[in-house]
Amino acid sequence: MAILSTSQVRQFNRDGFLFLANVIPIDTLFKMQNEFEQWKEESRNYSEPYGKTFDNRPRFDIEPGHSADKPALRRIASPIEISETYLDFMRNNHALDALVDILGPNLKFENAKINSKQPGAATQIKYHQDFLFEPHTNDDMVTVLYFLDDVTEQNGPLEVVPGTHKGTLYDHWHNGVFTGAVSDAVASEMKTLAIPCYGPAGAACLMHTRVLHGSAPNLSDQPRTLFICEYTAEDAYPLQANHIPSAYMYEIVRGKSTGRVRCSEYEMMFPEIPAGASFFAQQARAN
């Protein structure tokens, strides 16, 4: 049974993104929010990235200026490995069901993270395309951003550029350095075309892996926290190491394994796997 209407599928194919309301059940949302608050409280005890992921990088990333008095936890890599709530939701949710209507019946999990902008957080996400971090044999890949907080105009919402999933794969290497971002000239042009994605806690945005997007700093007194999962068509296979590896990467989350691989034609530079807790340090090189 289809989850999305014909017009919603057409909208995603045209624009490369789709907003869905009421994706996270209220009881699950409370659990996810509470667990994040516990992690944020724990972060008061640290002055640098900490914890350990599947590949021995720090799991918890803190923003410059973080302190015990003003915690600024900005990234948790693969929270599904430390939380049954997040793991269960990654595997079973309304947005994932909707992806069947977009990508087909057989889907794999790629990676997961939490990105948070605490009130007054200076971190901005420079314009980039997710696919430039994770080359696969084909680009039937969707990033799902689940809103754990209300996302408003003031707290650094996602900004997406409609239709860019059908266009250029822009270089994220500049002067021999992988910055994880497009050039300033491209960013300036695209920002004039970008559309902000607002919505209440519990909503989600489905975004094609090639869509150009970014976000501004959080200038409000309210947090903006997203649980972000990437899913792929089952016949899309990675061409480089997963940049957020986990014990659950490439798990079949809908349908079945076919044993087939599908390839599409494109060209790009291989990305640089982050050495630290997140790609924020890579984007800081562009400053």
N, C-alpha and C positions, 0 to 999 in steps of 0.2 A: 504493500500500500504506500503510495507516494506521500511524503511529508510536505514537500514544497509544491506550490501551484505552478502551473506552466509559466505564468508571468514572473514568478520569483526566480525560476531557473533561467528564464530569458534575461532577467535583470542581472543575475550573477554573470552569465556568459558575456553580456554587453559591457558591464562596468568592472567586473573582476572582484566585486565584494557584495555582501548582502547582510543587512541587519536583521536579527531575530530577537523578539521580545520573549520574556518569560521562559528562558532556557534552563535556568538553575532552580530546582524546587526550593521553596523558602527554608525548609529544615536543613537541606544540604548547604544552602548559602550560609546560614548561620554557623554551621560546623566549619566551613571553609574560612569564613571570616575569623572565627575564634582561634583556629589553628594558626592563621597568619599572625594574629595579635600575639599569640604565645611566642612565635618565632621572633617577632619584632621586640618583644620584651627581653628575650634571650640575647638579642644583638647588643643590648646596652652593656653587656659584659666584655665586648670586643672592640678593638680599635683598628682592626684590619680584617680583610676577608678571612673566613674560617670555615670549618667543616671539611668534609671530603666527599667527592663524587665518585662515580664509577671509574673514572680515569685519573683519580687522585688530585684533581684540581679543587679549589675551595668551592663549597656548595653555596655559601652565603656571601653576597657581595654588598658592601656598604658604600654609601656615597661619600665623597670628600666633605668634611665638616661634620660627619656623624659623631655623636658623643652619647654618653650615658644619659645626659639630660635631654638631648634631642636626637633620638635614634632615627637613622635614615637608611633602613634596610631597603635596597633597591632591586635585588635579584636573588631568587632562590632557584638554583638549577635542579631540575628533575625532582620536584617535591613529591612526585608519585612514589619515590623510593623510601620516603620517610613518613608517609601518611596514607592510611587505608582509605580515608575519605576522598582524597585527591585521586588516588589510583582507581577506585571504583567509579568515580565520576568520569575520568578520562575514558574508561571503557564503555560507559553507558550513559548517554545523554541525548537530548533532543537534537542538538546541533550535529552530532555525529550521525544520527539517523538521517538528518537532512542531507548530509554529504553523499549518501547513497544515490540521491536523485541527481547529483552533480557529477560525481566521479565514477559511479557504477557500483555494483553490489559487493565487490571485494576490496576491502580497505585495510591498510596497515598504519600502525602508529609509528611516528618518526621521533619526536622528542617533546619535552614539556618544560615549562619554566613559569615562575611568577615574576612579573615586573611591577614594581611599586614606585609611585612618586608620592612621598610624604609631603605634608603641607610645606610650601616654600622651597621644595626641592629644586635645585638648579639644573639637574640632569635633563638634557633634551635628547631626543632620538633623531639623529640626522637622517635625511632621506636616503632610503636604500631599498633594495629588493631582496626578499628572503632567499630566493633561489640562488643568489650570488654567494650565499654561505653554505649551500648544500646541493651541489650538482647531482642530478639523478639522470637515469636513462631517458626519462620523459618528465614533463613538468605538470603532470596531473597531481598537484599537491596543493593543499589548502591549509592555511593557518587560521585557527579558531581562537578568537580572543574573548574569553568569558569575563564579564564585568563583575568583580567582587565588590566594587563601590559604585555609587552614582558617578557617571562620567559627564562632566559639564564643560562649558566653554572655557572656564577659568582654570581647571585643574589638569591641563595638558592632555586633551583628548587625542586619539588616533586621527591622523590626517591622511587621507588616501586620494590618489590621483586616478580618477575613473579611466578605464580603457588601457592603461599602461601595461596590463598583462599581455596584450596583443602586440606590443611594440618592442623597442630596443632593450637588450640587456646591457645596462650601463656599467662601465668600468667602476670597480670599487678599489682598484689599485691606482695610486697616484705617486709619481716620482719614485717608483720602486717600493712603495709602502702600501700595505693593505690597510685601508682606513675604514672599511666596512660601510662606506657611504659613497654617494655619487659626487661628482665635482660640484663646486660652489655655483658654477654657471648653470648646470642642469637643475640643481636644487632651487635656485632663484626663479627659474622659469616654471618649474613644476609647482612650486608653492602657490603660485597665482591660480592654478587649476585645481588645487586640492580641496577636498570636502571633509569637514570634521565629522566624526562618528560619535554622537552623544547617545546617552541612554541610561536607564536606571540599573542599579545593581540587579543581577540576575539575567540580564540580556547578554547577547553575544554578537560578534561580527565575524562573518566568514570572509576570508580574504585570500585570493589566489596568490601563489608564491611569487609571481612575477610583478605584482602590483607595487608601484612606487608608493612609499609611505614614510611618515615620520611623526614626531610629536614635539610640542613645545614644553618648556618647564612648567611645573605646577605653581601658579601664582596665587593660589587660593589657600584657605585655611582648612581644606578638606582633602583627604587622601584620594589617590586614584590607583587602584590595585587591579591587575589583570592576571588571571590564570590563562596561560597560552599553550595550546597544544597544536602540533602539526601532524597532519594525516596525509597519506599518499594513496594513490591507486596501488593495488597489490602488485601490479606488473611494472612498477617504477622501482628501480634498484639504485642504490647509492654508488657514486663514482669516487667518493672520497670519504674519509672517516666522519662519522656523525659528530657535529660540533657540540652537542649536548648528549653524550651517550648515556645509556641507562641499562638496567637489567631487562627492561621491557621493550627496548627499541626493536622495531620491525615485527612486533606482535600483530597477528591478524585480529582486527577488532570488529570486522563485519565480513560476512561471506566466508570464503575459503582460499587456500593457496592453490594456484593454477599451475605453478611450475613454468610459467611463461614470462618473458621479459619483452617489453615494448620500448622502442627507441624513437625519439624525435630529433629533428635536426636543429642544432643551435651551436653557438661557439662562445666560450667565455674563458677567463683565466681561473685556475683553481684558487679557491680562497685560502686564507691562512687560518689554521685552527687556533682559537684563542689559547694563550698560555696561562691566563689568569682565570678569575671567577666568571667573567662575562666578556661580551664584545664592547662594553663601554670604554675600556682602555684603548681598544683599537680605534674606536671613533674619536677618542680624544686626540689622536695623532693628527687629525685633520684640522685642529685648531691652529 
